[in-house]
Each structure stands twice: as structure tokens, then as C-alpha cells.
Amino acid sequence: MAGILTYALHYEGAFNKNSLGAVGEAARLAKELGTEAHVLVLGEDVSDELAGSLGGYAAQKVFKVTGPEGLAQPVIDAMAQVMESEGHDYALFGGGLLGFEIGAGLAARLDAGVTMEVTNVSVEDGKLVAERPILGDSAISESRYKGRGIIIGRLNAFEVPQSTGDSAPVESVDAQFSPWSTKAKMVQRGEQRGADVNIEDAQILVAGGRGLGKAEGFDQLQTLAQAFGGNSAVAATRAVVDAGWYPYAGQIGQTGKTVAPKLYLAAGISGAIQHKVGMQSSENIVAINKDANAPIFEFSDLGIVGDLNKIVPKLTEAIKAKKGG
Ligand SMILES: Cc1cc2nc3c(=O)[nH]c(=O)nc-3n(C[C@H](O)[C@H](O)[C@H](O)COP(=O)(O)OP(=O)(O)OC[C@H]3O[C@@H](n4cnc5c(N)ncnc54)[C@H](O)[C@@H]3O)c2cc1C
């Protein structure tokens, strides 16, 4: 049977948003192909109820595998085994670092074609075609597959459908893990998801980069975001996330989130292409940078050349005054 297999990552009894997006997208595509969308769930203690709840996102069957959760290699083993035995033609992932790792490993294992950073998938002549932006998102390339295809979406590329509350049949699979697949152990798991940093829904984003100088530099951006009030949040570049100044949940860019707020204000950000791809659809882009030649000014609606440590507090005062507080 041809079909599409996805992998759903779960944590503390809930599925990851990207995974649910992939499940919904696989179901949509499978319907168009006249085939089925299946999901693989792997963990030490996954209940049939949780696994079956993926039926609410239109999955037709869920394969449940017992094994170490959150690591790529065991998932690659299990997905390869299920794809071989069930004859799935495609695997679809919702993006994120784990999806990239599993997808790449699966492509190597099955000798399949692989496309990453996919933003759209369509059906043509009974086969899937994956679209991927290239050249700094200025053009779209299309990938078709001679044999099996592994499609890995850009983070949050696939919309999460509303659950219908339906349940899918769950089949337990006894996966054979390769000796090297069980060598890595999950020592600790921490989540930095949207509880306090939810940049995707914010209408105003104040983003900080290495120009802030230190982690405490973000305090002034928090104050500025508070002065804006309403639906505003603070975001960051990868450079400062890697430095431990700000949580990954707030990272914009190629390996972070894609945002499109009404106002995006950059403080101390150079405007590297990997950052630009995550924010270039913002309605209004304002940048503060002490270097008049910083690349960010090339795609800003308003550029302020100067020291952010002087400009941000003044801007905050001005906004507070305008708002009467
Ligand atoms: C595969 C890959 C994926 C990547 N993914 C991402 C991603 O998802 N997101 C991302 O952001 N980056 C990503 N990067 C990194 C990216 O290439 C840049 O290194 C990063 O965006 C730079 O961050 P930055 O602008 O904070 O730092 P810098 O490039 O160091 O820029 C700091 C800026 O601050 C200015 N500045 C310094 N002091 C002040 C001051 N007092 N007042 C005003 N301005 C000041 C400087 O003039 C400079 O322009 C990725 C890179 C690779 C290779």
C-alpha cells in the first residue's frame, strides 16, 4: 500500500504543535492521493488513548513503538521498519531539529529522496511535489521523487487543524533497534515553549541581537515591549540564543521561528540572511544599529543609526508619554 507516514513527538501527554501540523498535512495529501496517512509514536509509556487521539487530526492508523523517547536513531529504526513492511511511499515531518535529524537518517537508510525546509506540498500526477524557497526565499524550487520521498517542513509551515475528537486505531509494533541506536541516553529534558515567550502570535516584536552586549541587555527590551503594551513580545537572534542570553523559543530565523508581526523592531541585530528569512514578511521593519552599513538597513522601513543603549530608553519614554503613562 502506498501511503504517508509521519512521526508525532510528544511530551508530558501532549503532542508537539509541529507534529500535529505534519499529521494534518499528511492526511490532506493522502486524501488527494487516494491513500492513507499513518503516524508513528514512540515512547516508554504511551497510552493507547493518547496515540489514538491523533485520529482527531485525520490520521487513519497509529503505530505505537516502545522505546527511548525524544532521540532520533530509535525513531529512524522504527520508521524504516514500518515504511518497509507497510509500503509507505512518503514520510512527512513538521520541521524542528529532531525532524531534520530523523528525516535525514531515514533518507539515508531507505535510499530515498529528501527535501528540507519545505513550505508547501502538492499532488501532481498521483505523486507528491515539495516546494522549497531558495536563494534567500527569492525563488521556489520543486522536488519530485523517483522512489520514496522524505519531506521535512519548515518549522510551523503546516497549519495545525482543529481536532475533531475522533480516535484512530492503534497498532503496537515491536521495533528492532540497531545496537548504536540505544547507546545515547536522554539525561535531561527541558522545554522552553511559549508559556512566557510566544513570538508567533505577537503583533509587535522587539528583537535583540549581539549588540545588546550581555543577557541583561534584554531587560531594556522587555521594558520597551511592555511600554508598547497589548500583544507585544521580545524575540532574539540565534547568536544570543546560542550565547544563552535568551531562550530558543524566542529565536527568529532559519533555525528558529518565522514571524510576520505588524511591527518588528530590531536592536543590535546585523541582519544576517538566516535571520532575515524568519522576519522579512513583517509589515513594518524598524532597525537600530550603530553601524550605518549593517545589512539590516537594506530591508528596513525605518533605520536608526546609533547606540541602542541610548535610543531604546528614550524610545520607551516617548512611547509611555504618548500613551499617557
Ligand atoms: C545554518 C545556520 C542557521 C542559522 N540560523 C539562524 C537563525 O535561525 N536565526 C538567526 O538570527 N541567526 C541564524 N544564524 C546565524 C546568523 O548567520 C548570524 O550569525 C546571526 O543572526 C547574527 O546575530 P546578531 O545579529 O545578533 O549578531 P551580529 O551579527 O554580531 O550583529 C550584532 C550587531 O549589533 C550592532 N551593534 C553592536 N553594538 C551596538 C550598539 N551598542 N547599538 C546598536 N547596535 C550595536 C553591530 O553593529 C552588529 O550589526 C544561522 C547561521 C547558520 C550558519
The ligand as an ORCA input file, in Angstrom:
! r2SCAN-3c Opt
* xyz 0 1
  C      22.895     27.134      9.327
  C      22.721     28.428     10.055
  C      21.490     28.723     10.602
  C      21.302     29.928     11.269
  N      20.058     30.200     11.786
  C      19.855     31.415     12.341
  C      18.561     31.783     12.830
  O      17.607     30.987     12.825
  N      18.400     32.999     13.350
  C      19.426     33.922     13.425
  O      19.180     35.035     13.926
  N      20.648     33.603     13.007
  C      20.898     32.376     12.476
  N      22.146     32.049     12.079
  C      23.259     32.954     12.463
  C      23.412     34.149     11.553
  O      24.251     33.816     10.466
  C      24.078     35.328     12.320
  O      25.302     34.900     12.857
  C      23.220     35.879     13.455
  O      21.909     36.162     13.001
  C      23.860     37.160     13.961
  O      23.198     37.586     15.105
  P      23.263     39.087     15.583
  O      22.708     39.986     14.517
  O      22.660     39.120     16.937
  O      24.829     39.326     15.788
  P      25.895     40.124     14.912
  O      25.905     39.646     13.510
  O      27.173     40.032     15.680
  O      25.385     41.632     14.886
  C      25.387     42.466     16.010
  C      25.016     43.843     15.505
  O      24.873     44.719     16.614
  C      25.372     46.002     16.244
  N      25.715     46.688     17.500
  C      26.731     46.398     18.372
  N      26.673     47.211     19.450
  C      25.599     48.042     19.240
  C      25.045     49.116     19.999
  N      25.536     49.480     21.200
  N      23.958     49.764     19.491
  C      23.437     49.409     18.282
  N      23.936     48.397     17.529
  C      25.001     47.716     18.013
  C      26.565     45.714     15.366
  O      26.849     46.817     14.518
  C      26.071     44.482     14.573
  O      25.458     44.844     13.359
  C      22.368     30.859     11.419
  C      23.610     30.543     10.847
  C      23.790     29.367     10.186
  C      25.130     29.058      9.580
*
